[in-house]
Amino acid sequence: MPKDKPEDIAWLTQNSPLPIIADEAVQRLSDIQNTLGVYSGINIKLMKCTGMREAHKMMTLARANKMKVMIGCMTETSCAISAAAQLSPLATWADLDGNLLISNDPYEGVKITDGKITLNNLPGVGISIL
């Protein structure tokens, strides 16, 4: 549905047995105000929101407004996926598999093990260069 039809989306959210999550409609912290009462939650992508600090603020604001939070990604290297994974304990859902879609990832970072994000003991966001 077009993000510029908030009344229609709010109707769907109120009548859906499944949560309706804002994806393209929310990219930055300032966008969250427009999603209140329209969506059940938000999907945060580090590449769209400018990074971990803004993503954390977005998560905090969404949770304060009783919204669900998904931490997502695009097709990205393990560097970006590992950074996003640091915030995954604060999310309702995590969809962090963008690094699995590329064959030339120059980093090694978090792994997906039996469908779960597995962090490592490396410093920082947990990556090494291959």
N, CA, C and O atoms as a GROMACS GRO file, in nm:
protein
  520
    1MET      N    1   0.084  -0.118   0.000
    1MET     CA    2   0.000   0.000   0.000
    1MET      C    3   0.088   0.124   0.000
    1MET      O    4   0.195   0.125   0.061
    2PRO      N    5   0.044   0.227  -0.068
    2PRO     CA    6   0.124   0.351  -0.069
    2PRO      C    7   0.137   0.412   0.070
    2PRO      O    8   0.041   0.418   0.146
    3LYS      N    9   0.258   0.457   0.102
    3LYS     CA   10   0.280   0.516   0.234
    3LYS      C   11   0.207   0.648   0.252
    3LYS      O   12   0.194   0.697   0.364
    4ASP      N   13   0.161   0.707   0.144
    4ASP     CA   14   0.090   0.834   0.154
    4ASP      C   15  -0.062   0.816   0.172
    4ASP      O   16  -0.139   0.909   0.148
    5LYS      N   17  -0.103   0.697   0.213
    5LYS     CA   18  -0.244   0.667   0.242
    5LYS      C   19  -0.259   0.621   0.387
    5LYS      O   20  -0.304   0.508   0.411
    6PRO      N   21  -0.222   0.705   0.485
    6PRO     CA   22  -0.222   0.660   0.624
    6PRO      C   23  -0.359   0.614   0.676
    6PRO      O   24  -0.366   0.525   0.760
    7GLU      N   25  -0.466   0.674   0.628
    7GLU     CA   26  -0.599   0.632   0.674
    7GLU      C   27  -0.628   0.488   0.632
    7GLU      O   28  -0.682   0.409   0.709
    8ASP      N   29  -0.592   0.455   0.508
    8ASP     CA   30  -0.614   0.319   0.459
    8ASP      C   31  -0.527   0.218   0.534
    8ASP      O   32  -0.571   0.108   0.566
    9ILE      N   33  -0.404   0.257   0.560
    9ILE     CA   34  -0.312   0.167   0.632
    9ILE      C   35  -0.359   0.149   0.776
    9ILE      O   36  -0.353   0.038   0.830
   10ALA      N   37  -0.404   0.257   0.838
   10ALA     CA   38  -0.456   0.248   0.976
   10ALA      C   39  -0.576   0.154   0.981
   10ALA      O   40  -0.590   0.075   1.074
   11TRP      N   41  -0.664   0.162   0.881
   11TRP     CA   42  -0.780   0.072   0.876
   11TRP      C   43  -0.732  -0.072   0.866
   11TRP      O   44  -0.782  -0.160   0.937
   12LEU      N   45  -0.634  -0.098   0.779
   12LEU     CA   46  -0.580  -0.234   0.764
   12LEU      C   47  -0.519  -0.281   0.895
   12LEU      O   48  -0.543  -0.394   0.937
   13THR      N   49  -0.440  -0.198   0.960
   13THR     CA   50  -0.377  -0.233   1.086
   13THR      C   51  -0.481  -0.269   1.192
   13THR      O   52  -0.465  -0.367   1.265
   14GLN      N   53  -0.588  -0.192   1.200
   14GLN     CA   54  -0.692  -0.216   1.299
   14GLN      C   55  -0.770  -0.344   1.271
   14GLN      O   56  -0.826  -0.404   1.363
   15ASN      N   57  -0.775  -0.386   1.145
   15ASN     CA   58  -0.856  -0.501   1.106
   15ASN      C   59  -0.776  -0.625   1.071
   15ASN      O   60  -0.832  -0.727   1.032
   16SER      N   61  -0.646  -0.617   1.084
   16SER     CA   62  -0.560  -0.730   1.048
   16SER      C   63  -0.526  -0.815   1.170
   16SER      O   64  -0.495  -0.762   1.276
   17PRO      N   65  -0.531  -0.948   1.154
   17PRO     CA   66  -0.486  -1.034   1.263
   17PRO      C   67  -0.333  -1.037   1.274
   17PRO      O   68  -0.278  -1.083   1.374
   18LEU      N   69  -0.265  -0.986   1.170
   18LEU     CA   70  -0.119  -0.981   1.168
   18LEU      C   71  -0.072  -0.837   1.189
   18LEU      O   72  -0.142  -0.744   1.149
   19PRO      N   73   0.044  -0.818   1.250
   19PRO     CA   74   0.096  -0.681   1.265
   19PRO      C   75   0.133  -0.623   1.128
   19PRO      O   76   0.188  -0.693   1.043
   20ILE      N   77   0.104  -0.498   1.109
   20ILE     CA   78   0.140  -0.426   0.987
   20ILE      C   79   0.259  -0.337   1.023
   20ILE      O   80   0.250  -0.251   1.111
   21ILE      N   81   0.370  -0.358   0.953
   21ILE     CA   82   0.497  -0.292   0.988
   21ILE      C   83   0.535  -0.188   0.883
   21ILE      O   84   0.534  -0.216   0.763
   22ALA      N   85   0.570  -0.069   0.929
   22ALA     CA   86   0.616   0.038   0.840
   22ALA      C   87   0.758   0.006   0.794
   22ALA      O   88   0.847  -0.015   0.877
   23ASP      N   89   0.778   0.004   0.665
   23ASP     CA   90   0.911  -0.018   0.610
   23ASP      C   91   0.957   0.110   0.540
   23ASP      O   92   1.032   0.188   0.597
   24GLU      N   93   0.912   0.131   0.419
   24GLU     CA   94   0.952   0.251   0.346
   24GLU      C   95   0.895   0.378   0.408
   24GLU      O   96   0.948   0.487   0.382
   25ALA      N   97   0.792   0.368   0.486
   25ALA     CA   98   0.730   0.486   0.548
   25ALA      C   99   0.811   0.542   0.664
   25ALA      O  100   0.785   0.653   0.710
   26VAL      N  101   0.909   0.467   0.711
   26VAL     CA  102   0.991   0.516   0.823
   26VAL      C  103   1.137   0.487   0.793
   26VAL      O  104   1.179   0.373   0.777
   27GLN      N  105   1.214   0.596   0.786
   27GLN     CA  106   1.356   0.582   0.762
   27GLN      C  107   1.440   0.648   0.870
   27GLN      O  108   1.551   0.605   0.900
   28ARG      N  109   1.385   0.755   0.930
   28ARG     CA  110   1.458   0.830   1.031
   28ARG      C  111   1.372   0.847   1.156
   28ARG      O  112   1.252   0.819   1.154
   29LEU      N  113   1.432   0.892   1.262
   29LEU     CA  114   1.363   0.914   1.389
   29LEU      C  115   1.242   1.006   1.371
   29LEU      O  116   1.136   0.981   1.429
   30SER      N  117   1.257   1.109   1.292
   30SER     CA  118   1.148   1.205   1.272
   30SER      C  119   1.027   1.145   1.201
   30SER      O  120   0.919   1.202   1.207
   31ASP      N  121   1.042   1.032   1.134
   31ASP     CA  122   0.932   0.967   1.062
   31ASP      C  123   0.838   0.890   1.156
   31ASP      O  124   0.724   0.862   1.119
   32ILE      N  125   0.884   0.855   1.273
   32ILE     CA  126   0.806   0.769   1.362
   32ILE      C  127   0.675   0.835   1.403
   32ILE      O  128   0.572   0.768   1.413
   33GLN      N  129   0.677   0.964   1.428
   33GLN     CA  130   0.555   1.034   1.470
   33GLN      C  131   0.441   1.009   1.372
   33GLN      O  132   0.326   0.994   1.413
   34ASN      N  133   0.472   1.003   1.242
   34ASN     CA  134   0.368   0.982   1.140
   34ASN      C  135   0.318   0.838   1.134
   34ASN      O  136   0.219   0.811   1.067
   35THR      N  137   0.383   0.747   1.203
   35THR     CA  138   0.341   0.606   1.200
   35THR      C  139   0.254   0.568   1.319
   35THR      O  140   0.192   0.462   1.320
   36LEU      N  141   0.249   0.655   1.420
   36LEU     CA  142   0.172   0.624   1.540
   36LEU      C  143   0.024   0.615   1.507
   36LEU      O  144  -0.032   0.706   1.445
   37GLY      N  145  -0.039   0.505   1.547
   37GLY     CA  146  -0.179   0.483   1.518
   37GLY      C  147  -0.206   0.436   1.376
   37GLY      O  148  -0.321   0.410   1.340
   38VAL      N  149  -0.100   0.424   1.296
   38VAL     CA  150  -0.115   0.381   1.157
   38VAL      C  151  -0.062   0.238   1.141
   38VAL      O  152  -0.126   0.155   1.076
   39TYR      N  153   0.053   0.212   1.198
   39TYR     CA  154   0.119   0.081   1.188
   39TYR      C  155   0.130   0.016   1.325
   39TYR      O  156   0.118   0.082   1.428
   40SER      N  157   0.154  -0.114   1.325
   40SER     CA  158   0.178  -0.188   1.450
   40SER      C  159   0.322  -0.175   1.495
   40SER      O  160   0.353  -0.191   1.613
   41GLY      N  161   0.411  -0.145   1.400
   41GLY     CA  162   0.552  -0.136   1.432
   41GLY      C  163   0.630  -0.078   1.317
   41GLY      O  164   0.575  -0.036   1.216
   42ILE      N  165   0.763  -0.076   1.335
   42ILE     CA  166   0.852  -0.018   1.235
   42ILE      C  167   0.964  -0.116   1.201
   42ILE      O  168   1.002  -0.200   1.283
   43ASN      N  169   1.017  -0.104   1.080
   43ASN     CA  170   1.133  -0.179   1.036
   43ASN      C  171   1.248  -0.080   1.024
   43ASN      O  172   1.240   0.015   0.946
   44ILE      N  173   1.354  -0.101   1.100
   44ILE     CA  174   1.469  -0.012   1.100
   44ILE      C  175   1.583  -0.076   1.021
   44ILE      O  176   1.618  -0.192   1.043
   45LYS      N  177   1.639   0.001   0.928
   45LYS     CA  178   1.755  -0.044   0.851
   45LYS      C  179   1.867   0.058   0.872
   45LYS      O  180   1.848   0.177   0.848
   46LEU      N  181   1.983   0.012   0.917
   46LEU     CA  182   2.094   0.103   0.947
   46LEU      C  183   2.132   0.188   0.827
   46LEU      O  184   2.167   0.305   0.844
   47MET      N  185   2.128   0.132   0.708
   47MET     CA  186   2.169   0.206   0.589
   47MET      C  187   2.073   0.318   0.554
   47MET      O  188   2.108   0.410   0.481
   48LYS      N  189   1.952   0.311   0.605
   48LYS     CA  190   1.854   0.416   0.578
   48LYS      C  191   1.847   0.519   0.690
   48LYS      O  192   1.816   0.635   0.665
   49CYS      N  193   1.876   0.478   0.812
   49CYS     CA  194   1.857   0.569   0.926
   49CYS      C  195   1.984   0.640   0.969
   49CYS      O  196   1.980   0.720   1.062
   50THR      N  197   2.093   0.616   0.907
   50THR     CA  198   2.225   0.677   0.929
   50THR      C  199   2.314   0.603   1.027
   50THR      O  200   2.427   0.646   1.050
   51GLY      N  201   2.268   0.493   1.086
   51GLY     CA  202   2.357   0.416   1.170
   51GLY      C  203   2.299   0.373   1.303
   51GLY      O  204   2.180   0.388   1.329
   52MET      N  205   2.386   0.318   1.385
   52MET     CA  206   2.346   0.254   1.510
   52MET      C  207   2.285   0.352   1.611
   52MET      O  208   2.190   0.317   1.681
   53ARG      N  209   2.339   0.471   1.619
   53ARG     CA  210   2.288   0.567   1.719
   53ARG      C  211   2.143   0.605   1.688
   53ARG      O  212   2.058   0.601   1.777
   54GLU      N  213   2.116   0.642   1.564
   54GLU     CA  214   1.979   0.678   1.528
   54GLU      C  215   1.888   0.557   1.538
   54GLU      O  216   1.774   0.569   1.583
   55ALA      N  217   1.936   0.440   1.499
   55ALA     CA  218   1.855   0.318   1.509
   55ALA      C  219   1.816   0.292   1.654
   55ALA      O  220   1.701   0.256   1.681
   56HIS      N  221   1.908   0.310   1.746
   56HIS     CA  222   1.878   0.290   1.888
   56HIS      C  223   1.773   0.390   1.936
   56HIS      O  224   1.681   0.354   2.009
   57LYS      N  225   1.786   0.515   1.895
   57LYS     CA  226   1.686   0.616   1.931
   57LYS      C  227   1.549   0.579   1.874
   57LYS      O  228   1.447   0.595   1.941
   58MET      N  229   1.548   0.530   1.751
   58MET     CA  230   1.422   0.490   1.687
   58MET      C  231   1.358   0.375   1.763
   58MET      O  232   1.236   0.374   1.785
   59MET      N  233   1.439   0.278   1.802
   59MET     CA  234   1.387   0.164   1.877
   59MET      C  235   1.327   0.211   2.009
   59MET      O  236   1.219   0.167   2.048
   60THR      N  237   1.397   0.299   2.078
   60THR     CA  238   1.351   0.349   2.207
   60THR      C  239   1.219   0.423   2.193
   60THR      O  240   1.128   0.402   2.273
   61LEU      N  241   1.208   0.509   2.093
   61LEU     CA  242   1.085   0.585   2.071
   61LEU      C  243   0.969   0.494   2.032
   61LEU      O  244   0.858   0.509   2.082
   62ALA      N  245   0.995   0.401   1.942
   62ALA     CA  246   0.889   0.308   1.900
   62ALA      C  247   0.840   0.226   2.019
   62ALA      O  248   0.719   0.212   2.039
   63ARG      N  249   0.931   0.172   2.097
   63ARG     CA  250   0.893   0.092   2.214
   63ARG      C  251   0.815   0.175   2.316
   63ARG      O  252   0.720   0.126   2.377
   64ALA      N  253   0.856   0.301   2.335
   64ALA     CA  254   0.785   0.389   2.428
   64ALA      C  255   0.641   0.412   2.383
   64ALA      O  256   0.554   0.442   2.465
   65ASN      N  257   0.617   0.398   2.253
   65ASN     CA  258   0.484   0.414   2.197
   65ASN      C  259   0.416   0.280   2.172
   65ASN      O  260   0.320   0.271   2.096
   66LYS      N  261   0.467   0.176   2.237
   66LYS     CA  262   0.408   0.041   2.232
   66LYS      C  263   0.403  -0.017   2.091
   66LYS      O  264   0.311  -0.092   2.057
   67MET      N  265   0.502   0.017   2.010
   67MET     CA  266   0.512  -0.037   1.875
   67MET      C  267   0.612  -0.153   1.874
   67MET      O  268   0.706  -0.157   1.954
   68LYS      N  269   0.592  -0.245   1.784
   68LYS     CA  270   0.686  -0.353   1.762
   68LYS      C  271   0.802  -0.300   1.678
   68LYS      O  272   0.787  -0.203   1.604
   69VAL      N  273   0.918  -0.364   1.692
   69VAL     CA  274   1.037  -0.319   1.620
   69VAL      C  275   1.101  -0.436   1.548
   69VAL      O  276   1.124  -0.543   1.605
   70MET      N  277   1.128  -0.414   1.422
   70MET     CA  278   1.204  -0.511   1.342
   70MET      C  279   1.334  -0.443   1.302
   70MET      O  280   1.334  -0.328   1.259
   71ILE      N  281   1.444  -0.514   1.317
   71ILE     CA  282   1.572  -0.464   1.266
   71ILE      C  283   1.598  -0.541   1.138
   71ILE      O  284   1.610  -0.664   1.140
   72GLY      N  285   1.608  -0.470   1.029
   72GLY     CA  286   1.622  -0.533   0.898
   72GLY      C  287   1.747  -0.486   0.827
   72GLY      O  288   1.833  -0.420   0.886
   73CYS      N  289   1.755  -0.521   0.701
   73CYS     CA  290   1.873  -0.486   0.622
   73CYS      C  291   1.838  -0.487   0.475
   73CYS      O  292   1.727  -0.521   0.433
   74MET      N  293   1.938  -0.448   0.398
   74MET     CA  294   1.932  -0.463   0.253
   74MET      C  295   2.043  -0.562   0.219
   74MET      O  296   2.092  -0.632   0.308
   75THR      N  297   2.082  -0.570   0.094
   75THR     CA  298   2.195  -0.654   0.059
   75THR      C  299   2.322  -0.581   0.102
   75THR      O  300   2.360  -0.482   0.039
   76GLU      N  301   2.385  -0.628   0.209
   76GLU     CA  302   2.497  -0.558   0.272
   76GLU      C  303   2.606  -0.658   0.312
   76GLU      O  304   2.582  -0.778   0.317
   77THR      N  305   2.722  -0.605   0.340
   77THR     CA  306   2.831  -0.692   0.386
   77THR      C  307   2.810  -0.732   0.532
   77THR      O  308   2.721  -0.681   0.600
   78SER      N  309   2.892  -0.823   0.577
   78SER     CA  310   2.887  -0.867   0.717
   78SER      C  311   2.921  -0.754   0.813
   78SER      O  312   2.885  -0.761   0.931
   79CYS      N  313   2.989  -0.650   0.765
   79CYS     CA  314   3.018  -0.535   0.852
   79CYS      C  315   2.888  -0.469   0.896
   79CYS      O  316   2.867  -0.448   1.015
   80ALA      N  317   2.800  -0.438   0.802
   80ALA     CA  318   2.673  -0.373   0.835
   80ALA      C  319   2.579  -0.467   0.910
   80ALA      O  320   2.510  -0.426   1.004
   81ILE      N  321   2.577  -0.593   0.870
   81ILE     CA  322   2.490  -0.690   0.936
   81ILE      C  323   2.534  -0.711   1.081
   81ILE      O  324   2.450  -0.720   1.170
   82SER      N  325   2.664  -0.717   1.104
   82SER     CA  326   2.716  -0.736   1.240
   82SER      C  327   2.686  -0.614   1.326
   82SER      O  328   2.660  -0.629   1.446
   83ALA      N  329   2.691  -0.494   1.268
   83ALA     CA  330   2.656  -0.374   1.343
   83ALA      C  331   2.508  -0.378   1.383
   83ALA      O  332   2.474  -0.351   1.498
   84ALA      N  333   2.423  -0.412   1.289
   84ALA     CA  334   2.278  -0.419   1.318
   84ALA      C  335   2.249  -0.527   1.421
   84ALA      O  336   2.160  -0.512   1.504
   85ALA      N  337   2.324  -0.636   1.417
   85ALA     CA  338   2.301  -0.746   1.510
   85ALA      C  339   2.322  -0.704   1.656
   85ALA      O  340   2.264  -0.763   1.746
   86GLN      N  341   2.404  -0.602   1.678
   86GLN     CA  342   2.427  -0.554   1.814
   86GLN      C  343   2.298  -0.499   1.876
   86GLN      O  344   2.282  -0.498   1.998
   87LEU      N  345   2.206  -0.454   1.790
   87LEU     CA  346   2.079  -0.398   1.838
   87LEU      C  347   1.967  -0.502   1.840
   87LEU      O  348   1.858  -0.473   1.889
   88SER      N  349   1.991  -0.619   1.787
   88SER     CA  350   1.884  -0.719   1.774
   88SER      C  351   1.820  -0.762   1.906
   88SER      O  352   1.702  -0.796   1.905
   89PRO      N  353   1.890  -0.762   2.020
   89PRO     CA  354   1.820  -0.797   2.145
   89PRO      C  355   1.708  -0.700   2.181
   89PRO      O  356   1.619  -0.736   2.258
   90LEU      N  357   1.711  -0.580   2.127
   90LEU     CA  358   1.607  -0.481   2.155
   90LEU      C  359   1.489  -0.490   2.058
   90LEU      O  360   1.390  -0.420   2.075
   91ALA      N  361   1.499  -0.575   1.959
   91ALA     CA  362   1.397  -0.584   1.855
   91ALA      C  363   1.300  -0.699   1.881
   91ALA      O  364   1.333  -0.797   1.948
   92THR      N  365   1.181  -0.684   1.826
   92THR     CA  366   1.083  -0.792   1.829
   92THR      C  367   1.125  -0.901   1.731
   92THR      O  368   1.117  -1.020   1.761
   93TRP      N  369   1.170  -0.857   1.614
   93TRP     CA  370   1.217  -0.948   1.509
   93TRP      C  371   1.346  -0.895   1.449
   93TRP      O  372   1.370  -0.774   1.448
   94ALA      N  373   1.429  -0.985   1.400
   94ALA     CA  374   1.551  -0.947   1.328
   94ALA      C  375   1.553  -1.020   1.194
   94ALA      O  376   1.535  -1.142   1.188
   95ASP      N  377   1.575  -0.946   1.088
   95ASP     CA  378   1.588  -1.000   0.954
   95ASP      C  379   1.723  -0.951   0.901
   95ASP      O  380   1.730  -0.851   0.830
   96LEU      N  381   1.827  -1.022   0.938
   96LEU     CA  382   1.963  -0.978   0.910
   96LEU      C  383   2.039  -1.082   0.828
   96LEU      O  384   2.134  -1.143   0.875
   97ASP      N  385   1.994  -1.100   0.706
   97ASP     CA  386   2.055  -1.202   0.621
   97ASP      C  387   2.112  -1.146   0.491
   97ASP      O  388   2.147  -1.222   0.401
   98GLY      N  389   2.122  -1.013   0.480
   98GLY     CA  390   2.167  -0.950   0.356
   98GLY      C  391   2.305  -0.993   0.312
   98GLY      O  392   2.334  -0.998   0.192
   99ASN      N  393   2.392  -1.024   0.406
   99ASN     CA  394   2.527  -1.069   0.372
   99ASN      C  395   2.528  -1.207   0.308
   99ASN      O  396   2.624  -1.244   0.241
  100LEU      N  397   2.423  -1.283   0.329
  100LEU     CA  398   2.417  -1.418   0.271
  100LEU      C  399   2.384  -1.413   0.122
  100LEU      O  400   2.393  -1.514   0.053
  101LEU      N  401   2.347  -1.295   0.074
  101LEU     CA  402   2.308  -1.279  -0.066
  101LEU      C  403   2.423  -1.232  -0.155
  101LEU      O  404   2.405  -1.215  -0.275
  102ILE      N  405   2.541  -1.211  -0.097
  102ILE     CA  406   2.655  -1.166  -0.176
  102ILE      C  407   2.768  -1.268  -0.168
  102ILE      O  408   2.786  -1.335  -0.067
  103SER      N  409   2.843  -1.278  -0.276
  103SER     CA  410   2.952  -1.376  -0.280
  103SER      C  411   3.088  -1.312  -0.255
  103SER      O  412   3.187  -1.384  -0.237
  104ASN      N  413   3.095  -1.180  -0.254
  104ASN     CA  414   3.225  -1.113  -0.238
  104ASN      C  415   3.234  -1.033  -0.108
  104ASN      O  416   3.293  -0.925  -0.105
  105ASP      N  417   3.177  -1.086  -0.002
  105ASP     CA  418   3.179  -1.020   0.128
  105ASP      C  419   3.323  -1.021   0.181
  105ASP      O  420   3.378  -1.128   0.204
  106PRO      N  421   3.385  -0.903   0.201
  106PRO     CA  422   3.525  -0.901   0.247
  106PRO      C  423   3.539  -0.918   0.399
  106PRO      O  424   3.651  -0.917   0.451
  107TYR      N  425   3.427  -0.934   0.469
  107TYR     CA  426   3.430  -0.944   0.615
  107TYR      C  427   3.374  -1.076   0.663
  107TYR      O  428   3.298  -1.143   0.593
  108GLU      N  429   3.414  -1.110   0.784
  108GLU     CA  430   3.350  -1.220   0.855
  108GLU      C  431   3.298  -1.162   0.985
  108GLU      O  432   3.370  -1.094   1.058
  109GLY      N  433   3.172  -1.190   1.013
  109GLY     CA  434   3.112  -1.132   1.133
  109GLY      C  435   3.015  -1.229   1.196
  109GLY      O  436   3.044  -1.348   1.211
  110VAL      N  437   2.898  -1.176   1.233
  110VAL     CA  438   2.797  -1.261   1.295
  110VAL      C  439   2.757  -1.373   1.200
  110VAL      O  440   2.771  -1.362   1.078
  111LYS      N  441   2.708  -1.479   1.258
  111LYS     CA  442   2.662  -1.594   1.179
  111LYS      C  443   2.516  -1.619   1.210
  111LYS      O  444   2.465  -1.579   1.314
  112ILE      N  445   2.449  -1.686   1.119
  112ILE     CA  446   2.315  -1.736   1.142
  112ILE      C  447   2.330  -1.885   1.168
  112ILE      O  448   2.370  -1.960   1.079
  113THR      N  449   2.298  -1.929   1.288
  113THR     CA  450   2.311  -2.068   1.328
  113THR      C  451   2.175  -2.120   1.371
  113THR      O  452   2.118  -2.072   1.470
  114ASP      N  453   2.125  -2.217   1.298
  114ASP     CA  454   1.991  -2.272   1.328
  114ASP      C  455   1.886  -2.162   1.338
  114ASP      O  456   1.799  -2.166   1.426
  115GLY      N  457   1.894  -2.064   1.247
  115GLY     CA  458   1.796  -1.957   1.243
  115GLY      C  459   1.815  -1.849   1.348
  115GLY      O  460   1.730  -1.761   1.362
  116LYS      N  461   1.925  -1.854   1.422
  116LYS     CA  462   1.950  -1.755   1.527
  116LYS      C  463   2.077  -1.677   1.497
  116LYS      O  464   2.174  -1.732   1.445
  117ILE      N  465   2.074  -1.549   1.530
  117ILE     CA  466   2.193  -1.465   1.514
  117ILE      C  467   2.294  -1.504   1.622
  117ILE      O  468   2.262  -1.505   1.741
  118THR      N  469   2.415  -1.536   1.579
  118THR     CA  470   2.520  -1.578   1.671
  118THR      C  471   2.632  -1.474   1.669
  118THR      O  472   2.701  -1.459   1.569
  119LEU      N  473   2.648  -1.405   1.780
  119LEU     CA  474   2.756  -1.307   1.792
  119LEU      C  475   2.886  -1.380   1.821
  119LEU      O  476   2.886  -1.499   1.851
  120ASN      N  477   2.997  -1.308   1.813
  120ASN     CA  478   3.127  -1.368   1.843
  120ASN      C  479   3.197  -1.284   1.949
  120ASN      O  480   3.137  -1.192   2.004
  121ASN      N  481   3.321  -1.314   1.977
  121ASN     CA  482   3.395  -1.244   2.082
  121ASN      C  483   3.490  -1.138   2.028
  121ASN      O  484   3.576  -1.090   2.101
  122LEU      N  485   3.477  -1.102   1.900
  122LEU     CA  486   3.564  -1.002   1.842
  122LEU      C  487   3.528  -0.862   1.895
  122LEU      O  488   3.412  -0.839   1.928
  123PRO      N  489   3.623  -0.771   1.904
  123PRO     CA  490   3.592  -0.635   1.953
  123PRO      C  491   3.509  -0.556   1.853
  123PRO      O  492   3.491  -0.597   1.738
  124GLY      N  493   3.458  -0.443   1.899
  124GLY     CA  494   3.377  -0.356   1.812
  124GLY      C  495   3.247  -0.423   1.776
  124GLY      O  496   3.182  -0.482   1.862
  125VAL      N  497   3.208  -0.414   1.650
  125VAL     CA  498   3.084  -0.478   1.606
  125VAL      C  499   3.103  -0.627   1.578
  125VAL      O  500   3.008  -0.697   1.544
  126GLY      N  501   3.225  -0.674   1.592
  126GLY     CA  502   3.249  -0.818   1.579
  126GLY      C  503   3.280  -0.865   1.438
  126GLY      O  504   3.226  -0.966   1.392
  127ILE      N  505   3.368  -0.792   1.368
  127ILE     CA  506   3.404  -0.836   1.234
  127ILE      C  507   3.555  -0.853   1.222
  127ILE      O  508   3.633  -0.795   1.297
  128SER      N  509   3.594  -0.933   1.126
  128SER     CA  510   3.734  -0.943   1.086
  128SER      C  511   3.737  -0.937   0.933
  128SER      O  512   3.640  -0.972   0.867
  129ILE      N  513   3.849  -0.893   0.880
  129ILE     CA  514   3.864  -0.886   0.734
  129ILE      C  515   3.917  -1.019   0.686
  129ILE      O  516   4.014  -1.072   0.740
  130LEU      N  517   3.854  -1.072   0.583
  130LEU     CA  518   3.897  -1.201   0.528
  130LEU      C  519   4.024  -1.187   0.449
  130LEU      O  520   4.075  -1.285   0.396
   0.00000   0.00000   0.00000
